[in-house]
């Protein structure tokens, strides 16, 4: 799993980007989200995810919010 933060996510369009700790932007599509946060995804929310290679480039999958207790 890779750690990062939501750069932006548009609920209506169903996509956005995650910024990794190495300042790399990874495409996020709603199909790659395993679990949403309480209010969906907001800018700068911490997440964990896997990266898969697609014909269009790197994409986040198995995206989950980092839960704080």
VMD Tcl script that builds the backbone (N, CA, C; Angstrom):
set m [mol new atoms 207]
animate dup $m
set s [atomselect $m all]
$s set {name element resname resid chain x y z} {
  {N N UNK 1 A 0.839 -1.183 0.000}
  {CA C UNK 1 A 0.000 0.000 0.000}
  {C C UNK 1 A 0.887 1.252 0.000}
  {N N UNK 2 A 0.415 2.247 -0.697}
  {CA C UNK 2 A 1.091 3.526 -0.785}
  {C C UNK 2 A 0.270 4.560 -0.026}
  {N N UNK 3 A 0.930 5.513 0.586}
  {CA C UNK 3 A 0.225 6.578 1.310}
  {C C UNK 3 A 0.241 7.853 0.484}
  {N N UNK 4 A -0.801 8.650 0.623}
  {CA C UNK 4 A -0.870 9.922 -0.069}
  {C C UNK 4 A -2.016 10.754 0.471}
  {N N UNK 5 A -2.289 11.844 -0.233}
  {CA C UNK 5 A -3.375 12.755 0.162}
  {C C UNK 5 A -4.196 13.101 -1.085}
  {N N UNK 6 A -5.486 13.301 -0.878}
  {CA C UNK 6 A -6.353 13.692 -1.981}
  {C C UNK 6 A -5.942 15.094 -2.439}
  {N N UNK 7 A -5.577 15.213 -3.710}
  {CA C UNK 7 A -5.254 16.527 -4.270}
  {C C UNK 7 A -6.570 17.238 -4.587}
  {N N UNK 8 A -7.442 16.538 -5.303}
  {CA C UNK 8 A -8.816 16.974 -5.510}
  {C C UNK 8 A -9.615 15.784 -6.005}
  {N N UNK 9 A -10.917 15.810 -5.735}
  {CA C UNK 9 A -11.807 14.747 -6.197}
  {C C UNK 9 A -13.169 15.362 -6.471}
  {N N UNK 10 A -13.714 15.130 -7.666}
  {CA C UNK 10 A -15.016 15.642 -8.051}
  {C C UNK 10 A -16.015 14.494 -8.000}
  {N N UNK 11 A -16.909 14.547 -7.042}
  {CA C UNK 11 A -17.904 13.487 -6.833}
  {C C UNK 11 A -18.806 13.313 -8.055}
  {N N UNK 12 A -19.235 14.416 -8.673}
  {CA C UNK 12 A -20.138 14.340 -9.826}
  {C C UNK 12 A -19.467 13.713 -11.039}
  {N N UNK 13 A -18.209 14.087 -11.271}
  {CA C UNK 13 A -17.476 13.550 -12.423}
  {C C UNK 13 A -16.902 12.166 -12.131}
  {N N UNK 14 A -16.662 11.875 -10.847}
  {CA C UNK 14 A -16.187 10.551 -10.470}
  {C C UNK 14 A -14.697 10.330 -10.635}
  {N N UNK 15 A -13.934 11.398 -10.634}
  {CA C UNK 15 A -12.483 11.234 -10.720}
  {C C UNK 15 A -11.769 12.394 -10.044}
  {N N UNK 16 A -10.450 12.221 -9.884}
  {CA C UNK 16 A -9.612 13.244 -9.273}
  {C C UNK 16 A -8.172 12.761 -9.260}
  {N N UNK 17 A -7.381 13.301 -8.330}
  {CA C UNK 17 A -5.977 12.940 -8.231}
  {C C UNK 17 A -5.553 12.806 -6.773}
  {N N UNK 18 A -4.607 11.921 -6.556}
  {CA C UNK 18 A -3.971 11.738 -5.257}
  {C C UNK 18 A -2.515 12.169 -5.415}
  {N N UNK 19 A -1.987 12.894 -4.436}
  {CA C UNK 19 A -0.570 13.250 -4.422}
  {C C UNK 19 A 0.138 12.321 -3.454}
  {N N UNK 20 A 1.196 11.669 -3.918}
  {CA C UNK 20 A 1.955 10.757 -3.060}
  {C C UNK 20 A 2.943 11.537 -2.210}
  {N N UNK 21 A 3.596 10.845 -1.286}
  {CA C UNK 21 A 4.623 11.463 -0.453}
  {C C UNK 21 A 5.833 11.897 -1.281}
  {N N UNK 22 A 5.970 11.369 -2.494}
  {CA C UNK 22 A 7.064 11.738 -3.395}
  {C C UNK 22 A 6.629 12.830 -4.377}
  {N N UNK 23 A 5.498 13.489 -4.089}
  {CA C UNK 23 A 4.933 14.564 -4.920}
  {C C UNK 23 A 4.585 14.113 -6.336}
  {N N UNK 24 A 4.161 12.878 -6.473}
  {CA C UNK 24 A 3.700 12.352 -7.760}
  {C C UNK 24 A 2.176 12.351 -7.743}
  {N N UNK 25 A 1.556 12.819 -8.816}
  {CA C UNK 25 A 0.102 12.810 -8.919}
  {C C UNK 25 A -0.351 11.523 -9.590}
  {N N UNK 26 A -1.291 10.837 -8.943}
  {CA C UNK 26 A -1.838 9.573 -9.439}
  {C C UNK 26 A -3.319 9.764 -9.717}
  {N N UNK 27 A -3.764 9.359 -10.902}
  {CA C UNK 27 A -5.168 9.474 -11.286}
  {C C UNK 27 A -6.035 8.591 -10.388}
  {N N UNK 28 A -7.187 9.109 -10.005}
  {CA C UNK 28 A -8.142 8.382 -9.171}
  {C C UNK 28 A -9.498 8.377 -9.860}
  {N N UNK 29 A -10.011 7.187 -10.150}
  {CA C UNK 29 A -11.354 7.036 -10.709}
  {C C UNK 29 A -12.235 6.388 -9.653}
  {N N UNK 30 A -13.517 6.710 -9.663}
  {CA C UNK 30 A -14.426 6.173 -8.635}
  {C C UNK 30 A -14.408 4.646 -8.562}
  {N N UNK 31 A -14.093 3.975 -9.658}
  {CA C UNK 31 A -14.055 2.509 -9.649}
  {C C UNK 31 A -12.907 1.973 -8.799}
  {N N UNK 32 A -11.906 2.810 -8.488}
  {CA C UNK 32 A -10.760 2.392 -7.685}
  {C C UNK 32 A -10.945 2.612 -6.195}
  {N N UNK 33 A -12.092 3.175 -5.808}
  {CA C UNK 33 A -12.340 3.481 -4.400}
  {C C UNK 33 A -12.981 2.286 -3.714}
  {N N UNK 34 A -12.325 1.800 -2.670}
  {CA C UNK 34 A -12.844 0.675 -1.902}
  {C C UNK 34 A -13.740 1.159 -0.777}
  {N N UNK 35 A -13.379 2.307 -0.194}
  {CA C UNK 35 A -14.101 2.813 0.964}
  {C C UNK 35 A -13.984 4.334 0.993}
  {N N UNK 36 A -15.115 5.019 1.169}
  {CA C UNK 36 A -15.123 6.479 1.288}
  {C C UNK 36 A -14.971 6.882 2.740}
  {N N UNK 37 A -14.554 8.110 2.955}
  {CA C UNK 37 A -14.550 8.688 4.290}
  {C C UNK 37 A -15.974 9.037 4.693}
  {N N UNK 38 A -16.147 9.568 5.876}
  {CA C UNK 38 A -17.478 9.888 6.403}
  {C C UNK 38 A -18.211 10.894 5.509}
  {N N UNK 39 A -17.504 11.861 4.968}
  {CA C UNK 39 A -18.105 12.877 4.103}
  {C C UNK 39 A -17.605 12.757 2.670}
  {N N UNK 40 A -17.243 11.572 2.233}
  {CA C UNK 40 A -16.638 11.416 0.921}
  {C C UNK 40 A -15.178 11.823 1.011}
  {N N UNK 41 A -14.578 12.165 -0.106}
  {CA C UNK 41 A -13.191 12.605 -0.099}
  {C C UNK 41 A -13.124 14.115 -0.233}
  {N N UNK 42 A -12.360 14.721 0.624}
  {CA C UNK 42 A -12.139 16.162 0.609}
  {C C UNK 42 A -10.655 16.416 0.327}
  {N N UNK 43 A -10.346 17.589 -0.155}
  {CA C UNK 43 A -8.962 17.953 -0.425}
  {C C UNK 43 A -8.104 17.760 0.820}
  {N N UNK 44 A -6.946 17.163 0.633}
  {CA C UNK 44 A -5.927 16.937 1.665}
  {C C UNK 44 A -6.253 15.782 2.622}
  {N N UNK 45 A -7.314 15.003 2.361}
  {CA C UNK 45 A -7.607 13.824 3.186}
  {C C UNK 45 A -6.504 12.782 2.984}
  {N N UNK 46 A -5.987 12.184 4.059}
  {CA C UNK 46 A -4.987 11.121 3.908}
  {C C UNK 46 A -5.649 9.814 3.461}
  {N N UNK 47 A -4.998 9.114 2.542}
  {CA C UNK 47 A -5.517 7.847 2.019}
  {C C UNK 47 A -4.381 6.846 1.833}
  {N N UNK 48 A -4.748 5.579 1.758}
  {CA C UNK 48 A -3.822 4.532 1.335}
  {C C UNK 48 A -4.396 3.930 0.057}
  {N N UNK 49 A -3.508 3.403 -0.792}
  {CA C UNK 49 A -3.958 2.889 -2.079}
  {C C UNK 49 A -2.876 2.035 -2.717}
  {N N UNK 50 A -3.273 1.273 -3.716}
  {CA C UNK 50 A -2.351 0.530 -4.565}
  {C C UNK 50 A -2.299 1.256 -5.908}
  {N N UNK 51 A -1.256 0.991 -6.670}
  {CA C UNK 51 A -1.115 1.606 -7.989}
  {C C UNK 51 A -1.123 0.509 -9.039}
  {N N UNK 52 A -1.940 0.715 -10.068}
  {CA C UNK 52 A -1.936 -0.235 -11.186}
  {C C UNK 52 A -1.574 0.517 -12.458}
  {N N UNK 53 A -0.891 -0.191 -13.332}
  {CA C UNK 53 A -0.521 0.372 -14.628}
  {C C UNK 53 A -1.657 0.093 -15.610}
  {N N UNK 54 A -2.122 1.133 -16.292}
  {CA C UNK 54 A -3.152 0.974 -17.311}
  {C C UNK 54 A -2.585 1.470 -18.637}
  {N N UNK 55 A -3.337 1.268 -19.705}
  {CA C UNK 55 A -2.873 1.750 -21.003}
  {C C UNK 55 A -2.825 3.275 -21.060}
  {N N UNK 56 A -3.469 3.945 -20.078}
  {CA C UNK 56 A -3.446 5.404 -20.033}
  {C C UNK 56 A -2.496 5.949 -18.968}
  {N N UNK 57 A -1.801 5.057 -18.260}
  {CA C UNK 57 A -0.856 5.492 -17.237}
  {C C UNK 57 A -1.174 4.890 -15.881}
  {N N UNK 58 A -0.540 5.432 -14.858}
  {CA C UNK 58 A -0.698 4.902 -13.496}
  {C C UNK 58 A -2.026 5.377 -12.902}
  {N N UNK 59 A -2.697 4.446 -12.195}
  {CA C UNK 59 A -4.005 4.754 -11.622}
  {C C UNK 59 A -4.103 4.155 -10.229}
  {N N UNK 60 A -4.736 4.878 -9.324}
  {CA C UNK 60 A -4.941 4.401 -7.960}
  {C C UNK 60 A -6.075 3.383 -7.921}
  {N N UNK 61 A -5.900 2.346 -7.108}
  {CA C UNK 61 A -6.963 1.372 -6.872}
  {C C UNK 61 A -6.918 0.969 -5.396}
  {N N UNK 62 A -7.971 0.333 -4.923}
  {CA C UNK 62 A -8.091 -0.057 -3.512}
  {C C UNK 62 A -7.882 1.149 -2.582}
  {N N UNK 63 A -8.462 2.283 -2.960}
  {CA C UNK 63 A -8.295 3.530 -2.204}
  {C C UNK 63 A -9.166 3.506 -0.951}
  {N N UNK 64 A -8.540 3.793 0.189}
  {CA C UNK 64 A -9.234 3.821 1.482}
  {C C UNK 64 A -8.760 5.035 2.266}
  {N N UNK 65 A -9.661 5.659 3.020}
  {CA C UNK 65 A -9.229 6.771 3.878}
  {C C UNK 65 A -8.407 6.240 5.048}
  {N N UNK 66 A -7.494 7.052 5.526}
  {CA C UNK 66 A -6.737 6.717 6.741}
  {C C UNK 66 A -7.622 7.137 7.898}
  {N N UNK 67 A -7.967 6.180 8.732}
  {CA C UNK 67 A -8.878 6.458 9.836}
  {C C UNK 67 A -8.125 6.974 11.036}
  {N N UNK 68 A -8.639 8.034 11.611}
  {CA C UNK 68 A -8.049 8.565 12.843}
  {C C UNK 68 A -9.045 8.297 13.980}
  {N N UNK 69 A -8.535 7.787 15.047}
  {CA C UNK 69 A -9.419 7.417 16.166}
  {C C UNK 69 A -9.270 8.371 17.303}
}
mol reanalyze $m
mol bondsrecalc $m
mol representation Tube
mol addrep $m
